[in-house]
Amino acid sequence: MSLKNCTDILFRNNRGMGLIAVIFVVVVVSLFGLVITRHVSTDSISSGEDYVWAQGLYSAESAAQLKILCYDGGGIWAGACGGFTFPIVNGYTTTTGVPPIDSPGGVNNPSIINVRANYPNLGLSREIEIKYIL
């Protein structure tokens, strides 16, 4: 029996295997592409949310620093603020609670200020609490 006859006998019933293998490879590669696309999309959304979250946090911290400066009575801005303005920082509207003015605070009794930064276009809101001593 020649080599050609042996290979004909071996591959006689396997004529469609190449097509099945190609279809399998195409499906597997497309699934990998789908997973990569979904992962990139999720990462983009997540990094955008992280950026907006950090921006809200820093806006609230900036408003808190302005309010502390205002309550402290130091500097030119503090004298002009009247004590109860709500600054808009980087597009975020900020609101603060009014700390007790008669308690000067101290090492054992720090004053507390709560600041909320709102970004109405995205429905985002961040609130921070700062303890400070004047």
C-alpha positions as a Python dict, from the first residue, in 0.01 Angstrom:
ca = {
    (1, 'M'): (0, 0, 0),
    (2, 'S'): (144, 336, -102),
    (3, 'L'): (164, 648, 112),
    (4, 'K'): (-92, 823, -104),
    (5, 'N'): (-345, 549, -43),
    (6, 'C'): (-284, 568, 335),
    (7, 'T'): (-349, 941, 348),
    (8, 'D'): (-660, 905, 133),
    (9, 'I'): (-795, 646, 374),
    (10, 'L'): (-714, 861, 680),
    (11, 'F'): (-873, 1182, 548),
    (12, 'R'): (-1163, 1031, 356),
    (13, 'N'): (-1423, 1116, 622),
    (14, 'N'): (-1270, 1449, 726),
    (15, 'R'): (-1340, 1667, 423),
    (16, 'G'): (-1544, 1935, 619),
    (17, 'M'): (-1311, 1962, 920),
    (18, 'G'): (-1126, 2265, 783),
    (19, 'L'): (-1447, 2465, 754),
    (20, 'I'): (-1553, 2374, 1108),
    (21, 'A'): (-1209, 2467, 1242),
    (22, 'V'): (-1218, 2805, 1064),
    (23, 'I'): (-1566, 2881, 1200),
    (24, 'F'): (-1451, 2788, 1550),
    (25, 'V'): (-1144, 3015, 1525),
    (26, 'V'): (-1355, 3306, 1393),
    (27, 'V'): (-1604, 3268, 1681),
    (28, 'V'): (-1328, 3254, 1943),
    (29, 'V'): (-1147, 3558, 1799),
    (30, 'S'): (-1472, 3757, 1782),
    (31, 'L'): (-1545, 3672, 2146),
    (32, 'F'): (-1200, 3801, 2242),
    (33, 'G'): (-1273, 4121, 2048),
    (34, 'L'): (-1607, 4160, 2228),
    (35, 'V'): (-1443, 4115, 2569),
    (36, 'I'): (-1171, 4369, 2487),
    (37, 'T'): (-1426, 4622, 2357),
    (38, 'R'): (-1642, 4586, 2665),
    (39, 'H'): (-1337, 4621, 2893),
    (40, 'V'): (-1217, 4938, 2716),
    (41, 'S'): (-1567, 5087, 2732),
    (42, 'T'): (-1598, 5013, 3104),
    (43, 'D'): (-1255, 5162, 3172),
    (44, 'S'): (-1345, 5481, 2984),
    (45, 'I'): (-1667, 5527, 3180),
    (46, 'S'): (-1491, 5450, 3507),
    (47, 'S'): (-1208, 5696, 3445),
    (48, 'G'): (-1460, 5966, 3351),
    (49, 'E'): (-1654, 5908, 3671),
    (50, 'D'): (-1332, 5915, 3873),
    (51, 'Y'): (-1241, 6249, 3716),
    (52, 'V'): (-1581, 6404, 3793),
    (53, 'W'): (-1575, 6260, 4147),
    (54, 'A'): (-1231, 6410, 4215),
    (55, 'Q'): (-1339, 6741, 4066),
    (56, 'G'): (-1641, 6749, 4300),
    (57, 'L'): (-1424, 6663, 4598),
    (58, 'Y'): (-1170, 6935, 4522),
    (59, 'S'): (-1447, 7188, 4460),
    (60, 'A'): (-1597, 7107, 4800),
    (61, 'E'): (-1254, 7139, 4963),
    (62, 'S'): (-1197, 7475, 4793),
    (63, 'A'): (-1534, 7603, 4913),
    (64, 'A'): (-1454, 7480, 5265),
    (65, 'Q'): (-1124, 7668, 5262),
    (66, 'L'): (-1301, 7984, 5146),
    (67, 'K'): (-1561, 7946, 5422),
    (68, 'I'): (-1294, 7892, 5687),
    (69, 'L'): (-1117, 8203, 5562),
    (70, 'C'): (-1448, 8387, 5580),
    (71, 'Y'): (-1520, 8273, 5938),
    (72, 'D'): (-1165, 8349, 6041),
    (73, 'G'): (-1206, 8710, 5933),
    (74, 'G'): (-861, 8723, 5780),
    (75, 'G'): (-769, 8855, 5441),
    (76, 'I'): (-943, 9087, 5198),
    (77, 'W'): (-1185, 8826, 5061),
    (78, 'A'): (-1304, 8733, 5410),
    (79, 'G'): (-1406, 9089, 5487),
    (80, 'A'): (-1603, 9115, 5162),
    (81, 'C'): (-1779, 8779, 5187),
    (82, 'G'): (-2012, 8873, 5469),
    (83, 'G'): (-1978, 8524, 5612),
    (84, 'F'): (-2262, 8352, 5426),
    (85, 'T'): (-2188, 8342, 5054),
    (86, 'F'): (-2199, 8011, 4871),
    (87, 'P'): (-1923, 8014, 4611),
    (88, 'I'): (-1948, 7843, 4273),
    (89, 'V'): (-1623, 7653, 4226),
    (90, 'N'): (-1543, 7511, 3883),
    (91, 'G'): (-1911, 7486, 3786),
    (92, 'Y'): (-2011, 7321, 4115),
    (93, 'T'): (-2254, 7505, 4338),
    (94, 'T'): (-2150, 7469, 4698),
    (95, 'T'): (-2352, 7494, 5017),
    (96, 'T'): (-2219, 7488, 5368),
    (97, 'G'): (-2360, 7446, 5711),
    (98, 'V'): (-2305, 7737, 5945),
    (99, 'P'): (-2066, 7640, 6224),
    (100, 'P'): (-2129, 7777, 6570),
    (101, 'I'): (-1974, 8122, 6566),
    (102, 'D'): (-1957, 8151, 6944),
    (103, 'S'): (-1747, 7836, 6988),
    (104, 'P'): (-1392, 7932, 6896),
    (105, 'G'): (-1284, 7571, 6890),
    (106, 'G'): (-950, 7464, 7021),
    (107, 'V'): (-734, 7158, 7038),
    (108, 'N'): (-992, 6955, 7231),
    (109, 'N'): (-1296, 7109, 7060),
    (110, 'P'): (-1237, 7170, 6686),
    (111, 'S'): (-1498, 7349, 6479),
    (112, 'I'): (-1675, 7144, 6213),
    (113, 'I'): (-1790, 7261, 5872),
    (114, 'N'): (-1994, 7051, 5626),
    (115, 'V'): (-1972, 7138, 5257),
    (116, 'R'): (-2179, 6993, 4974),
    (117, 'A'): (-2074, 7045, 4612),
    (118, 'N'): (-2350, 6989, 4354),
    (119, 'Y'): (-2317, 6959, 3979),
    (120, 'P'): (-2677, 6970, 3854),
    (121, 'N'): (-2604, 6874, 3491),
    (122, 'L'): (-2482, 6528, 3595),
    (123, 'G'): (-2684, 6490, 3914),
    (124, 'L'): (-2356, 6463, 4105),
    (125, 'S'): (-2323, 6562, 4468),
    (126, 'R'): (-2025, 6531, 4704),
    (127, 'E'): (-2030, 6616, 5072),
    (128, 'I'): (-1731, 6654, 5300),
    (129, 'E'): (-1688, 6734, 5668),
    (130, 'I'): (-1384, 6927, 5785),
    (131, 'K'): (-1271, 6976, 6142),
    (132, 'Y'): (-1058, 7284, 6189),
    (133, 'I'): (-905, 7497, 6460),
    (134, 'L'): (-884, 7876, 6424),
}
